[in-house]
Amino acid sequence: MISAEPPGSSSGPPTPSADAAPAPEAGTPFARLGGEPGVRALVDRFYDLMDLEPAYAGIRRLHPSTLEGSRDKLFWFLCGWLGGPSHYVDRFGHPRLRARHLPYAIGIAERDQWMACMIEALREEAVEASLAKRLAEALFGTADWMRNR
Ligand code: HEM
């Protein structure tokens, strides 16, 4: 049940001082991944794998020669998507992800490579199994929605 007590009442947790950094919403996937450093590490692992592993060459070649911009954009997007700060929307507005992927030919093979790369990154970053499974299921829905051929 949601508490009807006003914030800062004596029985609740201490109210953070006004100058404290906002705590990530406890219990969100964002918080469970370790906040921004955890999400960044996951994204960096994802793109390192994409860059190195021959199994992901098909989607690597759709990306620019340098992946720095792609890393930043996926990091900003995932922070908000996981329940953390809305860095992507703050910079670019509504994600319109499907429209933004239309320049790239994405079919079943590309979807499956993207998912395999992300699942490998989740495993290598030692994301707890129940969270990794939930994220993979949700990301599959998004990846499937990106198909345009
Ligand atoms: C299904 C297979 C996918 C392929 C082959 C793919 C490929 C790409 C490519 C080539 C780019 C352009 C990179 C750049 O501008 O540096 C891109 C951008 C992006 N992708 Fe994907 N992507 C896929 C799925 C996804 C999924 C599932 C998500 C989110 C969970 C995602 C999030 C993004 C974001 C946020 C951008 C930046 C968009 C922008 O602001 O221009 N992508 N993707």
py3Dmol code that shows the C-alpha trace and the ligand (Angstrom):
import py3Dmol

protein = """\
ATOM      1  CA  MET A   1       0.000   0.000   0.000  1.00  0.00           C
ATOM      2  CA  ILE A   2       1.247   3.491  -0.755  1.00  0.00           C
ATOM      3  CA  SER A   3       2.036   5.485   2.402  1.00  0.00           C
ATOM      4  CA  ALA A   4      -0.135   8.551   2.962  1.00  0.00           C
ATOM      5  CA  GLU A   5       2.502  10.145   5.158  1.00  0.00           C
ATOM      6  CA  PRO A   6       3.969  13.431   3.981  1.00  0.00           C
ATOM      7  CA  PRO A   7       7.589  13.271   2.848  1.00  0.00           C
ATOM      8  CA  GLY A   8      10.018  13.811   5.713  1.00  0.00           C
ATOM      9  CA  SER A   9       7.642  12.597   8.426  1.00  0.00           C
ATOM     10  CA  SER A  10       9.392  11.044  11.384  1.00  0.00           C
ATOM     11  CA  SER A  11       8.745   7.381  10.603  1.00  0.00           C
ATOM     12  CA  GLY A  12       9.985   7.482   6.998  1.00  0.00           C
ATOM     13  CA  PRO A  13      13.512   7.428   5.644  1.00  0.00           C
ATOM     14  CA  PRO A  14      15.499  10.637   6.070  1.00  0.00           C
ATOM     15  CA  THR A  15      14.742  13.277   3.464  1.00  0.00           C
ATOM     16  CA  PRO A  16      17.846  13.887   1.314  1.00  0.00           C
ATOM     17  CA  SER A  17      19.306  17.348   1.728  1.00  0.00           C
ATOM     18  CA  ALA A  18      18.557  19.735  -1.108  1.00  0.00           C
ATOM     19  CA  ASP A  19      22.088  19.565  -2.514  1.00  0.00           C
ATOM     20  CA  ALA A  20      22.329  15.750  -2.585  1.00  0.00           C
ATOM     21  CA  ALA A  21      22.416  14.131  -6.021  1.00  0.00           C
ATOM     22  CA  PRO A  22      19.059  12.491  -6.739  1.00  0.00           C
ATOM     23  CA  ALA A  23      19.233   8.795  -5.943  1.00  0.00           C
ATOM     24  CA  PRO A  24      18.281   6.540  -8.862  1.00  0.00           C
ATOM     25  CA  GLU A  25      14.745   5.276  -8.348  1.00  0.00           C
ATOM     26  CA  ALA A  26      15.355   2.281  -6.087  1.00  0.00           C
ATOM     27  CA  GLY A  27      14.340  -1.013  -7.613  1.00  0.00           C
ATOM     28  CA  THR A  28      14.315   0.179 -11.220  1.00  0.00           C
ATOM     29  CA  PRO A  29      16.323  -1.865 -13.696  1.00  0.00           C
ATOM     30  CA  PHE A  30      18.543   1.242 -13.949  1.00  0.00           C
ATOM     31  CA  ALA A  31      19.345   1.070 -10.223  1.00  0.00           C
ATOM     32  CA  ARG A  32      19.768  -2.699 -10.272  1.00  0.00           C
ATOM     33  CA  LEU A  33      22.317  -2.396 -13.094  1.00  0.00           C
ATOM     34  CA  GLY A  34      24.350   0.018 -10.966  1.00  0.00           C
ATOM     35  CA  GLY A  35      23.118   3.336 -12.337  1.00  0.00           C
ATOM     36  CA  GLU A  36      25.014   5.196 -15.048  1.00  0.00           C
ATOM     37  CA  PRO A  37      28.372   3.407 -14.581  1.00  0.00           C
ATOM     38  CA  GLY A  38      26.638   0.021 -14.907  1.00  0.00           C
ATOM     39  CA  VAL A  39      24.637   1.010 -17.980  1.00  0.00           C
ATOM     40  CA  ARG A  40      27.733   2.537 -19.595  1.00  0.00           C
ATOM     41  CA  ALA A  41      29.735  -0.634 -18.932  1.00  0.00           C
ATOM     42  CA  LEU A  42      26.983  -2.729 -20.532  1.00  0.00           C
ATOM     43  CA  VAL A  43      26.845  -0.501 -23.621  1.00  0.00           C
ATOM     44  CA  ASP A  44      30.635  -0.451 -23.932  1.00  0.00           C
ATOM     45  CA  ARG A  45      30.744  -4.254 -23.679  1.00  0.00           C
ATOM     46  CA  PHE A  46      27.965  -4.511 -26.305  1.00  0.00           C
ATOM     47  CA  TYR A  47      29.826  -2.346 -28.819  1.00  0.00           C
ATOM     48  CA  ASP A  48      33.226  -3.915 -28.013  1.00  0.00           C
ATOM     49  CA  LEU A  49      31.723  -7.307 -28.842  1.00  0.00           C
ATOM     50  CA  MET A  50      30.080  -5.961 -31.986  1.00  0.00           C
ATOM     51  CA  ASP A  51      33.423  -4.523 -33.064  1.00  0.00           C
ATOM     52  CA  LEU A  52      35.432  -7.699 -32.396  1.00  0.00           C
ATOM     53  CA  GLU A  53      33.247 -10.742 -32.914  1.00  0.00           C
ATOM     54  CA  PRO A  54      32.882 -12.076 -36.473  1.00  0.00           C
ATOM     55  CA  ALA A  55      29.366 -13.293 -35.523  1.00  0.00           C
ATOM     56  CA  TYR A  56      28.219  -9.654 -35.364  1.00  0.00           C
ATOM     57  CA  ALA A  57      29.978  -8.398 -38.494  1.00  0.00           C
ATOM     58  CA  GLY A  58      26.634  -8.159 -40.279  1.00  0.00           C
ATOM     59  CA  ILE A  59      25.348  -5.447 -37.940  1.00  0.00           C
ATOM     60  CA  ARG A  60      28.791  -3.895 -37.345  1.00  0.00           C
ATOM     61  CA  ARG A  61      28.990  -2.935 -41.000  1.00  0.00           C
ATOM     62  CA  LEU A  62      25.707  -1.016 -40.770  1.00  0.00           C
ATOM     63  CA  HIS A  63      27.341   1.297 -38.191  1.00  0.00           C
ATOM     64  CA  PRO A  64      29.754   4.181 -38.744  1.00  0.00           C
ATOM     65  CA  SER A  65      33.513   3.397 -38.806  1.00  0.00           C
ATOM     66  CA  THR A  66      33.886   4.832 -35.310  1.00  0.00           C
ATOM     67  CA  LEU A  67      31.372   3.670 -32.713  1.00  0.00           C
ATOM     68  CA  GLU A  68      31.810   6.539 -30.240  1.00  0.00           C
ATOM     69  CA  GLY A  69      28.577   8.289 -31.249  1.00  0.00           C
ATOM     70  CA  SER A  70      26.650   5.016 -31.272  1.00  0.00           C
ATOM     71  CA  ARG A  71      27.900   4.217 -27.754  1.00  0.00           C
ATOM     72  CA  ASP A  72      26.756   7.573 -26.419  1.00  0.00           C
ATOM     73  CA  LYS A  73      23.334   7.368 -28.042  1.00  0.00           C
ATOM     74  CA  LEU A  74      22.565   3.843 -26.858  1.00  0.00           C
ATOM     75  CA  PHE A  75      23.817   4.750 -23.355  1.00  0.00           C
ATOM     76  CA  TRP A  76      21.620   7.867 -23.216  1.00  0.00           C
ATOM     77  CA  PHE A  77      18.626   5.953 -24.549  1.00  0.00           C
ATOM     78  CA  LEU A  78      18.974   2.955 -22.211  1.00  0.00           C
ATOM     79  CA  CYS A  79      19.326   5.165 -19.110  1.00  0.00           C
ATOM     80  CA  GLY A  80      15.794   6.464 -19.678  1.00  0.00           C
ATOM     81  CA  TRP A  81      14.382   3.185 -20.995  1.00  0.00           C
ATOM     82  CA  LEU A  82      15.588   1.427 -17.815  1.00  0.00           C
ATOM     83  CA  GLY A  83      13.938   3.945 -15.512  1.00  0.00           C
ATOM     84  CA  GLY A  84      16.845   6.357 -15.017  1.00  0.00           C
ATOM     85  CA  PRO A  85      17.517   9.876 -16.316  1.00  0.00           C
ATOM     86  CA  SER A  86      16.050  10.867 -19.680  1.00  0.00           C
ATOM     87  CA  HIS A  87      19.341  11.893 -21.324  1.00  0.00           C
ATOM     88  CA  TYR A  88      18.296  10.822 -24.828  1.00  0.00           C
ATOM     89  CA  VAL A  89      14.941  12.617 -24.831  1.00  0.00           C
ATOM     90  CA  ASP A  90      16.567  15.709 -23.306  1.00  0.00           C
ATOM     91  CA  ARG A  91      18.939  15.875 -26.276  1.00  0.00           C
ATOM     92  CA  PHE A  92      16.926  14.564 -29.211  1.00  0.00           C
ATOM     93  CA  GLY A  93      13.261  14.589 -28.205  1.00  0.00           C
ATOM     94  CA  HIS A  94      11.017  11.590 -28.796  1.00  0.00           C
ATOM     95  CA  PRO A  95      13.199   8.566 -29.689  1.00  0.00           C
ATOM     96  CA  ARG A  96      11.141   7.538 -32.790  1.00  0.00           C
ATOM     97  CA  LEU A  97      13.415   4.517 -32.812  1.00  0.00           C
ATOM     98  CA  ARG A  98      11.759   2.702 -35.681  1.00  0.00           C
ATOM     99  CA  ALA A  99      11.921   5.757 -37.930  1.00  0.00           C
ATOM    100  CA  ARG A 100      15.558   6.370 -36.962  1.00  0.00           C
ATOM    101  CA  HIS A 101      16.428   2.800 -37.983  1.00  0.00           C
ATOM    102  CA  LEU A 102      14.745   2.989 -41.408  1.00  0.00           C
ATOM    103  CA  PRO A 103      18.018   3.918 -43.180  1.00  0.00           C
ATOM    104  CA  TYR A 104      19.438   0.519 -42.116  1.00  0.00           C
ATOM    105  CA  ALA A 105      18.186  -2.739 -43.608  1.00  0.00           C
ATOM    106  CA  ILE A 106      17.086  -4.736 -40.564  1.00  0.00           C
ATOM    107  CA  GLY A 107      15.635  -8.217 -40.995  1.00  0.00           C
ATOM    108  CA  ILE A 108      15.503 -11.357 -38.866  1.00  0.00           C
ATOM    109  CA  ALA A 109      19.273 -11.928 -39.133  1.00  0.00           C
ATOM    110  CA  GLU A 110      20.137  -8.389 -37.998  1.00  0.00           C
ATOM    111  CA  ARG A 111      17.600  -8.543 -35.154  1.00  0.00           C
ATOM    112  CA  ASP A 112      19.013 -11.855 -33.968  1.00  0.00           C
ATOM    113  CA  GLN A 113      22.626 -10.624 -34.148  1.00  0.00           C
ATOM    114  CA  TRP A 114      21.729  -7.525 -32.122  1.00  0.00           C
ATOM    115  CA  MET A 115      20.007  -9.675 -29.491  1.00  0.00           C
ATOM    116  CA  ALA A 116      22.820 -12.241 -29.336  1.00  0.00           C
ATOM    117  CA  CYS A 117      25.354  -9.439 -28.902  1.00  0.00           C
ATOM    118  CA  MET A 118      23.295  -7.863 -26.107  1.00  0.00           C
ATOM    119  CA  ILE A 119      22.743 -11.194 -24.336  1.00  0.00           C
ATOM    120  CA  GLU A 120      26.490 -11.867 -24.464  1.00  0.00           C
ATOM    121  CA  ALA A 121      27.169  -8.373 -23.054  1.00  0.00           C
ATOM    122  CA  LEU A 122      24.644  -8.938 -20.228  1.00  0.00           C
ATOM    123  CA  ARG A 123      26.361 -12.214 -19.390  1.00  0.00           C
ATOM    124  CA  GLU A 124      29.897 -10.814 -19.515  1.00  0.00           C
ATOM    125  CA  GLU A 125      28.859  -7.891 -17.317  1.00  0.00           C
ATOM    126  CA  ALA A 126      27.509 -10.453 -14.806  1.00  0.00           C
ATOM    127  CA  VAL A 127      24.034  -8.903 -14.728  1.00  0.00           C
ATOM    128  CA  GLU A 128      21.930 -10.999 -12.353  1.00  0.00           C
ATOM    129  CA  ALA A 129      20.183 -13.762 -14.272  1.00  0.00           C
ATOM    130  CA  SER A 130      16.564 -12.804 -13.515  1.00  0.00           C
ATOM    131  CA  LEU A 131      17.147  -9.182 -14.549  1.00  0.00           C
ATOM    132  CA  ALA A 132      19.102 -10.202 -17.657  1.00  0.00           C
ATOM    133  CA  LYS A 133      16.251 -12.480 -18.717  1.00  0.00           C
ATOM    134  CA  ARG A 134      13.644  -9.764 -18.204  1.00  0.00           C
ATOM    135  CA  LEU A 135      15.701  -7.193 -20.110  1.00  0.00           C
ATOM    136  CA  ALA A 136      16.379  -9.587 -22.971  1.00  0.00           C
ATOM    137  CA  GLU A 137      12.664 -10.313 -23.315  1.00  0.00           C
ATOM    138  CA  ALA A 138      11.779  -6.613 -23.361  1.00  0.00           C
ATOM    139  CA  LEU A 139      14.624  -5.724 -25.738  1.00  0.00           C
ATOM    140  CA  PHE A 140      13.545  -8.485 -28.098  1.00  0.00           C
ATOM    141  CA  GLY A 141      10.213  -6.707 -28.528  1.00  0.00           C
ATOM    142  CA  THR A 142      12.000  -3.481 -29.432  1.00  0.00           C
ATOM    143  CA  ALA A 143      14.501  -5.208 -31.729  1.00  0.00           C
ATOM    144  CA  ASP A 144      11.706  -7.061 -33.530  1.00  0.00           C
ATOM    145  CA  TRP A 145       9.855  -3.748 -34.001  1.00  0.00           C
ATOM    146  CA  MET A 146      12.948  -2.379 -35.806  1.00  0.00           C
ATOM    147  CA  ARG A 147      12.584  -4.902 -38.631  1.00  0.00           C
ATOM    148  CA  ASN A 148      11.968  -3.115 -41.908  1.00  0.00           C
ATOM    149  CA  ARG A 149      12.519  -5.837 -44.473  1.00  0.00           C
TER     150      ARG A 149
END
"""
ligand_1 = """\
43
HEM
C 17.419 -4.889 -34.392
C 18.689 -4.676 -34.696
C 19.327 -3.313 -34.644
C 20.250 -2.845 -35.529
C 20.833 -3.610 -36.703
C 20.570 -1.493 -35.143
C 21.454 -0.674 -35.810
C 21.622 0.661 -35.554
C 22.442 1.549 -36.332
C 23.248 1.160 -37.561
C 22.376 2.785 -35.784
C 23.082 4.070 -36.226
C 24.310 4.227 -35.360
C 24.786 5.649 -35.255
O 24.058 6.600 -35.621
O 25.910 5.838 -34.752
C 21.489 2.674 -34.643
C 21.149 3.715 -33.830
C 20.463 3.565 -32.655
N 19.947 2.417 -32.150
Fe 19.897 0.650 -33.082
N 19.856 -1.161 -34.026
C 19.084 -2.241 -33.686
C 18.255 -2.332 -32.598
C 18.169 -1.384 -31.594
C 17.456 -1.542 -30.372
C 16.694 -2.797 -29.941
C 17.617 -0.386 -29.666
C 17.111 0.000 -28.319
C 16.874 -0.830 -27.357
C 18.421 0.504 -30.461
C 18.790 1.784 -30.116
C 19.385 2.686 -30.940
C 19.556 4.108 -30.657
C 19.075 4.835 -29.406
C 20.212 4.661 -31.748
C 20.554 6.138 -31.967
C 19.430 6.748 -32.805
C 19.760 8.191 -33.192
O 19.619 9.075 -32.345
O 20.163 8.416 -34.335
N 18.734 -0.136 -31.623
N 21.067 1.387 -34.539
"""
view = py3Dmol.view(width=600, height=400)
view.addModel(protein, "pdb")
view.setStyle({"model": 0}, {"cartoon": {"style": "trace"}})
view.addModel(ligand_1, "xyz")
view.setStyle({"model": 1}, {"stick": {}})
view.zoomTo()
view.show()
